[in-house]
Amino acid sequence: MHSNDVVAKVKRITIKVLIAAVALAIVGSALYTFATLEFSYSEGERVGFVQKLSKKGWICKTNEGELAMVNVVGQQATIFNFSVRDESVVTAIEALAGHKLTLHYAEHRGIPSTCFGETTYFVTGVTKAD
């Protein structure tokens, strides 16, 4: 074998390895993002009054809100920050504005970007509580 043939073979192998590494990184990132969005860490409910619901973001517009939770009259409200991915849930929250609500949520930890929501808590449903 000539040295030119060896160099050419090494270059081809190097290019194939680099392409495989990039493809693996892209597929791995996509699978990780899918898993963090599909499987919830926890689920639950929070009860209170929605005091803010807005669409935020420069590039990725997400629905972000605040729920004021008060356990005892006169006590300082605890704020629960949440994100909403489903527009029908946003519409339901807006329709019940001013009422005490129960927000049903799923917590998704480890999401790699704020393009899906600024919090780890994603509201999946809403019911009137009063």
C-alpha positions, 0 to 999 in steps of 0.5 A, a space after each residue: 500500500 502506498 502512503 497516499 492510499 493509507 492517508 485517503 483511507 484514514 480520511 474516509 474513516 475519520 469523516 464517517 466517524 464524525 458523521 456518525 457522532 453528529 448523527 448520534 448527538 442529534 438523535 440522542 438530543 431529540 430522544 432526551 427532549 421527547 422523554 422529558 416532555 412525555 414522561 412526568 416526574 410528578 402530577 398534582 393539583 394546586 388551588 387558588 386564583 390565577 393572577 397572571 396568564 401571558 404569552 411570553 418569549 422572544 422566539 418561542 412564545 409560551 403561555 406562563 402564569 401565576 396562581 396565588 394560593 392562600 390557605 388562611 385568610 390574612 396570610 401571605 399568598 404563595 405563588 405557584 408559577 406554571 406553564 401551559 402548552 395546550 391552547 384549549 387549557 389557556 382558553 379554559 383558564 381565561 374563561 374562569 378568570 376571577 374564580 377560585 380554580 384547581 389547576 391540574 399539572 404534570 411536572 417535567 424535569 430536565 427539559 433542555 430549553 425554555 421553548 417548551 415553557 419557562 417552568 417545570 410545571 405544565 398545567 394539563 387541566 383546570 376546574 372551577 373550585 368555588 
